[in-house]
């Protein structure tokens, strides 16, 4: 499974995580040995030094748990 997170749209992180959860549940049923690739979209190298972007990335990644 490939999942893309828009790092600059923090208002949709909760929606993205809900969808990610639904996708992983589906994948577990239909392909128990699935692999996950998470891509961070719109993340320029210099933008990682910005505190607000660091927080935006930290929040969804900490909450994402595909093994629930």
Backbone as JSON, one array per atom type, in Angstrom:
{
  "sequence": "XXXXXXXXXXXXXXXXXXXXXXXXXXXXXXXXXXXXXXXXXXXXXXXXXXXXXXXXXXXXXXXXXXXX",
  "N": [[0.85, -1.16, 0.0], [0.54, 2.2, -0.79], [0.7, 5.28, 0.73], [-0.03, 8.67, 0.88], [0.8, 11.66, 2.5], [-0.15, 14.97, 2.82], [1.94, 17.3, 3.81], [1.67, 19.99, 4.25], [-0.94, 20.59, 4.72], [-2.35, 20.71, 7.37], [-4.89, 20.79, 8.42], [-6.29, 18.7, 7.4], [-5.19, 16.39, 8.38], [-6.36, 14.68, 10.3], [-8.49, 13.57, 8.85], [-7.04, 12.26, 6.86], [-5.68, 10.38, 8.42], [-7.79, 8.84, 9.39], [-8.72, 7.72, 7.01], [-6.4, 6.31, 6.3], [-6.36, 4.42, 8.35], [-8.7, 2.98, 7.7], [-7.92, 1.95, 5.23], [-5.78, 0.27, 5.97], [-7.12, -1.61, 7.52], [-8.72, -2.83, 5.55], [-6.68, -3.84, 3.92], [-5.49, -5.72, 5.64], [-7.45, -7.69, 5.73], [-7.67, -8.56, 3.06], [-5.1, -8.96, 2.15], [-3.0, -10.13, 4.1], [-0.2, -9.93, 4.46], [0.69, -7.45, 3.67], [2.61, -4.57, 2.57], [3.65, -1.29, 3.61], [4.08, 1.92, 2.3], [4.77, 5.09, 3.17], [4.44, 8.3, 2.03], [5.62, 11.61, 2.19], [4.18, 14.34, 1.06], [4.77, 17.47, -0.61], [6.91, 18.36, 0.88], [9.51, 20.19, 1.21], [13.11, 20.13, 1.34], [14.24, 22.19, 3.02], [12.07, 22.95, 4.49], [11.7, 21.27, 6.6], [12.99, 22.29, 8.76], [11.36, 24.13, 9.9], [9.5, 24.96, 12.71], [6.62, 24.72, 12.89], [6.0, 23.01, 10.78], [7.43, 20.75, 11.53], [5.94, 20.0, 13.76], [3.48, 19.48, 12.52], [4.14, 17.23, 11.04], [4.94, 15.45, 13.01], [2.66, 14.96, 14.6], [0.62, 13.47, 12.98], [2.12, 11.2, 12.32], [2.82, 10.05, 14.73], [0.33, 9.28, 15.64], [-0.53, 7.45, 13.8], [-1.11, 4.1, 13.47], [-0.85, 1.28, 11.98], [-1.28, -1.3, 12.82], [-3.37, -1.69, 14.53]],
  "CA": [[0.0, 0.0, 0.0], [1.23, 3.49, -0.81], [-0.14, 6.31, 1.34], [0.61, 9.98, 0.76], [0.32, 12.68, 3.43], [0.17, 16.35, 2.45], [2.52, 17.86, 5.03], [1.34, 21.4, 4.42], [-2.37, 20.73, 4.96], [-2.56, 20.11, 8.69], [-6.32, 20.73, 8.75], [-6.84, 17.43, 6.91], [-4.44, 15.25, 8.9], [-7.28, 13.73, 10.95], [-9.21, 12.87, 7.78], [-6.08, 11.36, 6.23], [-5.41, 9.26, 9.33], [-8.98, 7.98, 9.4], [-8.68, 6.97, 5.75], [-5.27, 5.38, 6.43], [-6.84, 3.34, 9.21], [-9.65, 2.17, 6.91], [-7.14, 1.24, 4.21], [-5.02, -0.81, 6.59], [-8.07, -2.67, 7.89], [-9.06, -3.51, 4.31], [-5.5, -4.59, 3.48], [-5.32, -6.88, 6.52], [-8.42, -8.72, 5.36], [-7.48, -9.05, 1.7], [-3.69, -9.28, 1.92], [-2.43, -10.01, 5.45], [1.24, -9.65, 4.46], [0.9, -6.23, 2.89], [3.65, -3.63, 2.98], [3.19, 0.09, 3.58], [5.03, 2.98, 1.98], [4.16, 6.38, 3.47], [5.15, 9.39, 1.38], [5.29, 12.95, 2.68], [4.06, 15.21, -0.11], [4.97, 18.9, -0.41], [7.89, 18.56, 1.96], [10.8, 20.65, 0.69], [14.16, 19.84, 2.32], [14.41, 23.27, 3.99], [10.86, 23.15, 5.28], [11.76, 20.44, 7.81], [13.55, 23.08, 9.86], [10.32, 25.02, 10.38], [8.83, 24.31, 13.86], [5.22, 24.36, 12.65], [5.99, 21.84, 9.9], [7.87, 19.63, 12.35], [4.79, 19.59, 14.57], [2.49, 18.91, 11.61], [4.58, 15.89, 10.68], [5.02, 14.63, 14.22], [1.32, 14.6, 15.08], [-0.03, 12.32, 12.32], [2.96, 10.0, 12.31], [2.72, 9.42, 16.05], [-1.0, 8.71, 15.82], [-0.77, 6.39, 12.82], [-0.69, 2.77, 13.9], [-1.56, 0.38, 11.08], [-1.44, -2.63, 13.39], [-4.51, -1.73, 15.47]],
  "C": [[0.9, 1.23, 0.0], [0.25, 4.53, -0.27], [0.62, 7.62, 1.34], [-0.04, 10.96, 1.73], [0.78, 14.05, 2.93], [0.66, 17.06, 3.71], [2.11, 19.3, 5.29], [-0.15, 21.64, 4.69], [-2.74, 20.07, 6.28], [-4.04, 20.02, 9.06], [-6.95, 19.41, 8.3], [-6.1, 16.2, 7.44], [-5.36, 14.22, 9.56], [-8.05, 12.91, 9.92], [-8.28, 11.85, 7.12], [-5.8, 10.15, 7.12], [-6.59, 8.31, 9.43], [-9.0, 7.1, 8.14], [-7.55, 5.93, 5.77], [-5.68, 4.17, 7.27], [-7.78, 2.4, 8.45], [-8.92, 1.35, 5.86], [-6.37, 0.07, 4.81], [-5.93, -1.95, 7.05], [-8.46, -3.5, 6.68], [-7.89, -4.39, 3.86], [-5.27, -5.83, 4.34], [-6.23, -8.03, 6.12], [-8.05, -9.37, 4.03], [-6.03, -9.43, 1.37], [-2.92, -9.14, 3.23], [-0.95, -9.66, 5.5], [1.58, -8.4, 3.66], [2.05, -5.39, 3.45], [3.11, -2.22, 2.82], [4.36, 1.0, 3.22], [4.29, 4.29, 2.22], [5.04, 7.47, 2.87], [4.68, 10.72, 1.95], [5.34, 13.91, 1.51], [4.2, 16.67, 0.29], [5.92, 19.19, 0.74], [9.23, 18.91, 1.33], [11.87, 20.4, 1.75], [14.31, 20.92, 3.39], [13.21, 23.42, 4.91], [10.88, 22.32, 6.56], [12.34, 21.18, 9.0], [12.54, 24.04, 10.47], [9.57, 24.33, 11.52], [7.39, 23.89, 13.58], [5.12, 23.13, 11.75], [6.44, 20.61, 10.67], [6.72, 19.11, 13.2], [3.72, 18.94, 13.71], [2.86, 17.49, 11.21], [4.55, 14.94, 11.88], [3.64, 14.12, 14.63], [0.73, 13.42, 14.32], [0.81, 11.07, 12.36], [2.93, 9.29, 13.66], [1.37, 8.73, 16.23], [-1.27, 7.55, 14.87], [-0.23, 5.07, 13.34], [-1.46, 1.76, 13.06], [-1.82, -0.99, 11.66], [-2.55, -2.71, 14.43], [-5.62, -2.56, 14.89]]
}
